[in-house]
């Protein structure tokens, strides 16, 4: 059985990877002038959501280790819920990147797609246009980096986050008396 410290490192790893991916996308846009498409902005939204969910999981995990055994009965359930949320978001990211990579290969454009509607529904494209405003078609945005299309890199990153959180989720806290508060 893995300890809760390993779970914390899983949340930290997911937070760092998702935040770095989001930052790299912004870097590519601003420095390399790579314009994002609707599916790119949806993936950014998922990376941002993963960062927030991972940070929440880390905070819950830290709170669990600080509380006494009688007052932390809810934290394992909340932590499990956050792990499930992180995995679900990462799988949604895999699906979005796979659709961009393989579902739109012959499409000249991808305007007004499901990705457009989701991002527009959040109004983030208006509130944070630098991050979430789509300014290119999918065929223009999915350029290669080291010979691999951007969407494939994104898909691999989401898959790695899924794998990392699944490994961290193998740890279960069935007994609070067996936990070491110093983890």
C-alpha positions as a Markdown table, in Angstrom:
| # | Residue | x | y | z |
|---|---|---|---|---|
| 1 | Unk | 0.0 | 0.0 | 0.0 |
| 2 | Unk | 1.3 | 3.4 | -0.9 |
| 3 | Unk | 1.4 | 6.2 | 1.7 |
| 4 | Unk | -0.5 | 9.5 | 1.5 |
| 5 | Unk | 2.8 | 11.2 | 0.8 |
| 6 | Unk | 2.9 | 9.4 | -2.5 |
| 7 | Unk | -0.7 | 10.6 | -3.2 |
| 8 | Unk | 0.5 | 14.2 | -2.5 |
| 9 | Unk | 3.3 | 13.8 | -5.0 |
| 10 | Unk | 0.8 | 12.6 | -7.5 |
| 11 | Unk | -1.3 | 15.7 | -7.1 |
| 12 | Unk | 1.9 | 17.9 | -7.2 |
| 13 | Unk | 3.1 | 16.1 | -10.4 |
| 14 | Unk | -0.3 | 16.6 | -12.1 |
| 15 | Unk | -0.4 | 20.2 | -11.0 |
| 16 | Unk | 3.1 | 20.9 | -12.3 |
| 17 | Unk | 2.6 | 19.1 | -15.6 |
| 18 | Unk | -0.8 | 20.6 | -16.3 |
| 19 | Unk | 0.4 | 24.1 | -15.4 |
| 20 | Unk | 3.5 | 23.7 | -17.5 |
| 21 | Unk | 1.5 | 22.5 | -20.5 |
| 22 | Unk | -0.8 | 25.5 | -20.2 |
| 23 | Unk | 2.2 | 27.8 | -19.9 |
| 24 | Unk | 3.9 | 26.2 | -22.9 |
| 25 | Unk | 0.8 | 26.7 | -25.0 |
| 26 | Unk | 0.8 | 30.4 | -24.0 |
| 27 | Unk | 4.5 | 30.7 | -24.7 |
| 28 | Unk | 4.1 | 29.1 | -28.2 |
| 29 | Unk | 1.3 | 31.6 | -28.9 |
| 30 | Unk | 3.1 | 34.7 | -27.7 |
| 31 | Unk | 6.7 | 34.0 | -28.6 |
| 32 | Unk | 6.3 | 31.7 | -31.7 |
| 33 | Unk | 3.1 | 33.4 | -32.9 |
| 34 | Unk | 1.2 | 30.0 | -33.0 |
| 35 | Unk | -2.5 | 30.9 | -33.1 |
| 36 | Unk | -4.8 | 28.5 | -31.2 |
| 37 | Unk | -7.9 | 26.9 | -32.7 |
| 38 | Unk | -11.1 | 26.1 | -30.8 |
| 39 | Unk | -9.9 | 22.6 | -29.9 |
| 40 | Unk | -6.6 | 24.1 | -28.6 |
| 41 | Unk | -8.5 | 26.5 | -26.4 |
| 42 | Unk | -10.7 | 23.7 | -25.1 |
| 43 | Unk | -7.5 | 21.8 | -24.2 |
| 44 | Unk | -6.2 | 24.8 | -22.4 |
| 45 | Unk | -9.4 | 25.0 | -20.4 |
| 46 | Unk | -8.9 | 21.3 | -19.5 |
| 47 | Unk | -5.3 | 21.9 | -18.5 |
| 48 | Unk | -6.4 | 24.9 | -16.3 |
| 49 | Unk | -9.1 | 22.8 | -14.7 |
| 50 | Unk | -6.6 | 20.0 | -14.1 |
| 51 | Unk | -4.2 | 22.5 | -12.4 |
| 52 | Unk | -7.0 | 23.7 | -10.1 |
| 53 | Unk | -8.3 | 20.2 | -9.3 |
| 54 | Unk | -4.8 | 18.9 | -8.6 |
| 55 | Unk | -4.1 | 21.9 | -6.3 |
| 56 | Unk | -7.4 | 21.2 | -4.5 |
| 57 | Unk | -6.4 | 17.5 | -4.1 |
| 58 | Unk | -3.1 | 18.5 | -2.6 |
| 59 | Unk | -4.7 | 20.9 | -0.2 |
| 60 | Unk | -7.2 | 18.2 | 0.9 |
| 61 | Unk | -4.4 | 15.7 | 1.3 |
| 62 | Unk | -2.4 | 18.2 | 3.4 |
| 63 | Unk | -5.4 | 19.0 | 5.5 |
| 64 | Unk | -6.0 | 15.3 | 6.1 |
| 65 | Unk | -2.6 | 14.9 | 7.6 |
| 66 | Unk | -3.0 | 17.9 | 9.9 |
| 67 | Unk | -6.4 | 17.0 | 11.4 |
| 68 | Unk | -6.9 | 14.5 | 14.2 |
| 69 | Unk | -8.4 | 11.1 | 13.3 |
| 70 | Unk | -11.9 | 12.0 | 14.4 |
| 71 | Unk | -12.3 | 15.2 | 12.4 |
| 72 | Unk | -10.8 | 13.9 | 9.1 |
| 73 | Unk | -13.3 | 11.2 | 8.3 |
| 74 | Unk | -14.5 | 13.2 | 5.3 |
| 75 | Unk | -11.1 | 13.9 | 3.7 |
| 76 | Unk | -10.4 | 10.5 | 2.2 |
| 77 | Unk | -13.8 | 10.7 | 0.4 |
| 78 | Unk | -13.1 | 14.2 | -0.8 |
| 79 | Unk | -9.6 | 13.2 | -1.9 |
| 80 | Unk | -11.0 | 10.2 | -3.8 |
| 81 | Unk | -13.5 | 12.5 | -5.5 |
| 82 | Unk | -10.7 | 14.9 | -6.5 |
| 83 | Unk | -8.7 | 12.0 | -7.9 |
| 84 | Unk | -11.6 | 10.8 | -9.9 |
| 85 | Unk | -12.2 | 14.4 | -11.1 |
| 86 | Unk | -8.5 | 14.7 | -12.2 |
| 87 | Unk | -8.6 | 11.4 | -14.0 |
| 88 | Unk | -11.9 | 12.3 | -15.7 |
| 89 | Unk | -10.6 | 15.7 | -16.8 |
| 90 | Unk | -7.4 | 14.1 | -18.1 |
| 91 | Unk | -9.4 | 11.6 | -20.1 |
| 92 | Unk | -11.5 | 14.4 | -21.5 |
| 93 | Unk | -8.3 | 16.1 | -22.6 |
| 94 | Unk | -7.1 | 12.8 | -24.3 |
| 95 | Unk | -10.4 | 12.7 | -26.1 |
| 96 | Unk | -10.3 | 16.4 | -27.2 |
| 97 | Unk | -6.7 | 16.1 | -28.4 |
| 98 | Unk | -7.4 | 12.8 | -30.2 |
| 99 | Unk | -10.4 | 14.3 | -31.9 |
| 100 | Unk | -8.3 | 17.2 | -33.0 |
| 101 | Unk | -5.5 | 14.9 | -34.2 |
| 102 | Unk | -7.5 | 12.2 | -35.8 |
| 103 | Unk | -11.1 | 13.3 | -36.2 |
| 104 | Unk | -10.4 | 16.6 | -38.0 |
| 105 | Unk | -7.5 | 15.5 | -40.2 |
| 106 | Unk | -9.2 | 16.5 | -43.5 |
| 107 | Unk | -11.2 | 19.5 | -42.1 |
| 108 | Unk | -10.2 | 22.8 | -43.5 |
| 109 | Unk | -11.7 | 24.6 | -40.5 |
| 110 | Unk | -13.2 | 23.8 | -37.1 |
| 111 | Unk | -15.3 | 26.8 | -36.3 |
| 112 | Unk | -18.5 | 26.5 | -34.3 |
| 113 | Unk | -17.6 | 23.0 | -33.1 |
| 114 | Unk | -18.3 | 21.5 | -29.7 |
| 115 | Unk | -15.0 | 23.0 | -28.5 |
| 116 | Unk | -16.1 | 26.5 | -29.6 |
| 117 | Unk | -19.5 | 26.1 | -27.8 |
| 118 | Unk | -17.9 | 24.9 | -24.6 |
| 119 | Unk | -15.3 | 27.6 | -24.3 |
| 120 | Unk | -17.8 | 30.3 | -25.3 |
| 121 | Unk | -20.3 | 29.0 | -22.7 |
| 122 | Unk | -17.7 | 29.7 | -20.0 |
| 123 | Unk | -17.2 | 33.2 | -21.4 |
| 124 | Unk | -13.5 | 32.7 | -20.8 |
| 125 | Unk | -12.8 | 33.6 | -24.5 |
| 126 | Unk | -14.1 | 37.1 | -23.6 |
| 127 | Unk | -12.7 | 37.4 | -20.1 |
| 128 | Unk | -9.2 | 35.9 | -20.8 |
| 129 | Unk | -8.9 | 36.3 | -24.6 |
| 130 | Unk | -5.1 | 35.7 | -24.6 |
| 131 | Unk | -5.6 | 32.2 | -23.2 |
| 132 | Unk | -9.0 | 31.2 | -24.5 |
| 133 | Unk | -9.8 | 33.0 | -27.7 |
| 134 | Unk | -9.5 | 30.8 | -30.8 |
| 135 | Unk | -7.8 | 32.7 | -33.6 |
| 136 | Unk | -7.0 | 29.9 | -36.1 |
| 137 | Unk | -8.5 | 26.9 | -37.8 |
| 138 | Unk | -7.5 | 23.5 | -36.7 |
| 139 | Unk | -5.3 | 22.8 | -39.8 |
| 140 | Unk | -3.4 | 26.0 | -39.1 |
| 141 | Unk | -3.0 | 25.4 | -35.4 |
| 142 | Unk | -1.9 | 21.8 | -35.3 |
| 143 | Unk | 1.7 | 22.4 | -36.4 |
| 144 | Unk | 4.5 | 20.0 | -35.6 |
| 145 | Unk | 6.9 | 20.4 | -32.8 |
| 146 | Unk | 10.0 | 18.1 | -33.2 |
| 147 | Unk | 8.1 | 16.4 | -36.0 |
| 148 | Unk | 5.0 | 15.6 | -33.8 |
| 149 | Unk | 1.8 | 17.7 | -34.1 |
| 150 | Unk | 0.9 | 19.9 | -31.2 |
| 151 | Unk | -2.3 | 18.0 | -30.5 |
| 152 | Unk | -0.5 | 14.7 | -30.2 |
| 153 | Unk | 1.9 | 16.2 | -27.7 |
| 154 | Unk | -1.2 | 17.5 | -25.8 |
| 155 | Unk | -2.8 | 14.0 | -26.0 |
| 156 | Unk | 0.4 | 12.4 | -24.7 |
| 157 | Unk | 0.5 | 14.9 | -21.8 |
| 158 | Unk | -3.1 | 14.2 | -20.9 |
| 159 | Unk | -2.4 | 10.5 | -21.0 |
| 160 | Unk | 0.6 | 10.9 | -18.8 |
| 161 | Unk | -1.4 | 12.9 | -16.2 |
| 162 | Unk | -4.1 | 10.1 | -16.3 |
| 163 | Unk | -1.4 | 7.5 | -15.7 |
| 164 | Unk | 0.2 | 9.5 | -12.9 |
| 165 | Unk | -3.0 | 10.0 | -11.1 |
| 166 | Unk | -4.0 | 6.4 | -11.5 |
| 167 | Unk | -0.7 | 5.3 | -10.0 |
| 168 | Unk | -1.2 | 7.8 | -7.1 |
| 169 | Unk | -4.8 | 6.5 | -6.7 |
| 170 | Unk | -3.7 | 3.0 | -5.9 |
| 171 | Unk | -3.1 | 4.2 | -2.4 |
| 172 | Unk | -6.1 | 3.8 | -0.2 |
| 173 | Unk | -6.7 | 5.1 | 3.3 |
| 174 | Unk | -8.9 | 2.5 | 4.8 |
| 175 | Unk | -7.8 | 3.0 | 8.3 |
| 176 | Unk | -6.9 | 6.3 | 9.8 |
| 177 | Unk | -5.1 | 4.6 | 12.7 |
| 178 | Unk | -2.6 | 3.1 | 10.3 |
| 179 | Unk | -1.6 | 6.5 | 8.8 |
| 180 | Unk | 1.5 | 8.2 | 9.9 |
| 181 | Unk | 0.8 | 11.9 | 10.5 |
| 182 | Unk | 4.3 | 12.8 | 9.4 |
| 183 | Unk | 3.6 | 11.6 | 5.7 |
